[in-house]
Amino acid sequence: ITSDRESWARILARYWREDPRRRILDCAVSGDTTASLLERYNSTVANQEFDWVVLFIGTNDCRQLDEKTPMVSLEEYRRNLEILLDRLAGKRVVLVTLPPADNARFRSFFPDSGNCYDAGHLAAANRLLRELAARRKLALADLAPGLESLGAEALEADGLHMSSAAQLVLCRLLLKLLP
């Protein structure tokens, strides 16, 4: 949800540019789901050297194909996350909860897409992320409640991508968690 924007990864890379011990590898791909991340894991992630992982994925999984059918079911989302986390064994992982989506703005911006985002499905995905972090004893950047104070300003005009203010909220959360 941030790979094609002034993302938190780019902001943190600039923030840390004077520290040779820190390097950010942004492996995000616009439009990715957990399934597509799993498909490309060996070619983009597994061959990199890293100690920490910020796993911020799921908004595209929650995209509705129609009014009732999500792109990826919650069960498949959980299964894919579990597989990713198993592959990341030995790494320190930060899970990030998902931002909201504004369907009215999204449909106005992308009138021919036919897609939407169900708030209940996004909330369920966030509950799943919180439960997974607790059960696996992983760090959690709980972005969703952190964006509430921004209201509509948390999102770009398209109602989907995070605004620069929201990116900074995520950076602040991550700076509290990353060494």
GIWOKA-V152175 format. One record per backbone hydrogen bond with DSSP energy under -1.0 kcal/mol. NH is the residue of the N-H (numbers start at 1). CO is the residue of the C=O. Records with the same first field share a line. If there is no record, write none. Layout:
BEGIN
NH = CO ; CO
END
This chain:
BEGIN
5 = 2
7 = 5
11 = 7
12 = 8
13 = 9
14 = 10
15 = 11
16 = 12
19 = 16
22 = 19
27 = 25
32 = 29
37 = 33
38 = 34
39 = 35
40 = 36
44 = 40
45 = 41
46 = 41
48 = 45
53 = 92
55 = 94
62 = 58
64 = 116
65 = 69
71 = 63
72 = 61
77 = 73
78 = 74
79 = 75
80 = 76
81 = 77
82 = 78
83 = 79
84 = 80
85 = 81
86 = 82
87 = 83
88 = 84
89 = 86
91 = 88
92 = 51
94 = 53
95 = 139
96 = 55
97 = 141
102 = 159
106 = 102
107 = 103
108 = 104
109 = 105
110 = 106
113 = 110
122 = 118
123 = 119
124 = 120
125 = 121
126 = 122
127 = 123
128 = 124
129 = 125
130 = 126
131 = 127
132 = 128
133 = 129
134 = 130
135 = 131
136 = 132
138 = 133
139 = 93
141 = 95
143 = 141
147 = 143
150 = 147
153 = 150
154 = 151
155 = 152
156 = 161
159 = 156
163 = 154
167 = 163
168 = 164
169 = 165
170 = 166
171 = 167
172 = 168
173 = 169
174 = 170
175 = 171
176 = 172
178 = 174
END
